[in-house]
Structure formats: C-alpha cells, structure tokens
Amino acid sequence: MQLTQHQAEAFARMPLTYLRQEYPNHIMHLLNDDGDVLPPRELHPIFYGCFDWHSAVHGYWLLLRCVRLYPDLTCREEITALFDEHLTQEKVAQELAYFNAPFRASFERPYGYGWLLALAQELKHSSLPQAQGWHQMLEPLTLDIRDRLVDYLSKLTYPIRVGTHYNTAFALALALDYARALADRPLEQAILAAANRYYLADTRYPAHYEPGGDEYISGALTEALLMSKVVTNFPAWFDGFLPDVASIAALMDPAEVSDRTDPKIAHLDGLNLSRAWCMKHITKALPENHPGQKALTDAVKRHLAASVEHVVGSHYSGGHWLASFALLALE
C-alpha cells in the first residue's frame, strides 16, 4: 500500500481545517502569573490549532510534505495562504518568547522539538517559491529548539522509552534527519553520541510487553528505526536487540482499537501507523535474506490495513493528528 494523490488530498484537508480550529484545546501551559491566563491563539499564534501545540506543528509539516510529493494538489493555494497568514515575524517572536519564559524548559520536550525540526527541514527543501522566506521567518524558533535539544542531551542521563510524547528515540530520529539535511554537523554528532550512549548496548528488548494502552509509538521499533540511521553494522545490532523478531506476536500483530472517540485509546491507531513506518525503514536496513524480512513486510500490511482507513473522517480525538502518521506510514 503506497500513498496516492487522492489520499494526500484527503490528508491535507484535515490540518487545513484544524490548524485554524482553536477549540477543543489541550493546553500544556505553565502559569507564571495572572497575565498568563490567555486563550490558545494568544499563547501560540502559529500553533494554536489541531488540539495541541505539537499536533499543529506536524500539521504544517504534513501540508508541505503533501505538496512536495504531489505538487499539483488542488489545495496548494490554500496551503500557501495558511502559511502566509501564520508565519509572520511577530507571531514567530511570540512563540519563541513562550519557550523562554521562566519554568518552561521542559515544554514540548522532546516530541515537539523533533517535529519543529522536521517542519524546518521540510520548509528548507520545499518546492514552493515562498518556502525559503517562511524558513527564514521560523529560523529564530528553529535554532532555539535546536540548541535546547543539544543542551537536553548533554544532561539526559537515561533515555525515556515510553510509547508516548516523551520517547527519546522518536525525537532523535526526526532531529537526526534535520541535522543531516541541513548539514548541521555539531547537532548530528550530539545526536549520534547520545543514541550510542543510550541504545548501543541494548539487547533482547522486552517487546512482548507492548503495547501499552495509550501508546502511539513502539518503544522497540522506534529505537530500531533510530539505530538504523546510526549503527554501521545495523543487522548485527538488530539481531541482538530483537532476536527472532518474527516470533514476537505482540509486535507483529496490530493493536486493537476499541473506542476511536476516546482520546487515549485512539492513540493505538497511531501506534499501528508508526509501527508500519518503522518496519518499512528497518527492512530497508536489513539484508534481503534476513530471516525477519518476510515477517516485517507482512506485518506492515496488517498494520496499515488495521488503521489507514480510519484516518480520514475520524473523530477529532484522532483526526487532529493521525494524518501525519498515516503519511509517514504510506510514503
């Protein structure tokens, strides 16, 4: 199953609507005084839609990615208008000021960091003629987030392996792609050093305990995805990390989603999609005759079949974010 233009159109329509939809809104907001009691559009004049800050960020990412893959999207002009409306110097300055207020050092760390860098990467390489101007406009926030990530890695003694927003490997995988695409060698070296420090010695990962009930990231597969970008002899590392991967039914079988209107249980559709994304990349990094190839390839098909058709038209619990994960899985 591969991404079609029809799917790209349908996926893009979702953030085109939701990036201007302020409510309902899940604000992760630290108050320093009474003056901080403000509506989402004033706290985050760019990333106020899509239910939460990070979903708004990757909503913009999705729009650019869809246009790059299919330049003749019918909504291309709407996408341009949205970016022109939101990416202004004043609004970027306000987003940056939010991060630099007291006691907000952990805001959106690391998940939002990874997605903001992915958005900056997409802006840098977009075919839209306006994109370079948008990239420069966003750069003060991009560089601030980039420096925050480097600082974070310098003091994060242990990786966070949960299957939700705090997962270290997911953010590092996105950030590493950004560092390499923009030839940011110091950032790349910081990420490589951290990844090796956290994960190189990992063996026999207990993937049979997955999934957790509200996870949208596989701790096992996301780590393997990252290390496929890091380790020279990835097949040897992978065989030690997930020996006999085909036998791990909890990893090979899609998660069951019992209630797609529940904002936490709906995460499991995202898990199925992000697993498919990871598995695709892992198979590319393994030799064709690797014993896990067929199992992983078949698992990709099952995971996509379980969740792709539930993205477009989904309840807002999943609809505000799932299209980005479907794009990763199908691209």
Number of C-alpha atoms within 10 A of each C-alpha: 11 9 15 13 16 10 18 23 18 16 24 26 17 25 28 20 12 21 23 17 16 17 15 12 15 14 13 10 14 14 14 12 7 7 7 12 13 12 14 21 15 14 19 20 19 24 27 27 29 29 24 22 22 21 23 25 27 25 29 25 22 27 27 26 24 23 22 16 16 16 15 12 18 11 16 18 10 13 20 16 10 15 17 14 11 17 19 16 13 12 20 21 15 17 19 18 13 15 18 13 12 10 11 15 12 10 17 19 19 24 20 21 24 28 25 27 27 25 25 24 22 22 23 19 16 18 16 15 9 13 20 15 15 19 20 16 18 23 15 16 21 22 13 14 22 21 12 18 21 17 12 15 19 13 8 12 11 12 16 16 18 17 23 19 19 17 21 28 31 25 24 26 23 20 25 25 18 25 21 13 14 14 11 13 12 11 19 20 14 17 23 19 15 22 23 14 14 18 18 15 10 15 14 12 14 12 18 13 10 18 20 17 15 17 23 27 29 26 25 22 24 26 24 25 23 25 25 23 17 18 17 10 12 18 17 12 20 23 16 15 22 21 16 13 18 16 13 17 13 13 22 23 15 25 23 15 16 10 11 19 14 14 15 15 21 26 24 27 29 28 26 33 30 27 30 29 24 24 25 21 17 26 20 11 17 18 13 11 8 11 14 20 20 14 16 22 16 14 23 27 13 16 23 22 15 18 21 22 11 17 22 18 12 17 15 19 18 24 24 24 26 29 29 27 23 29 22 18 26 19 15
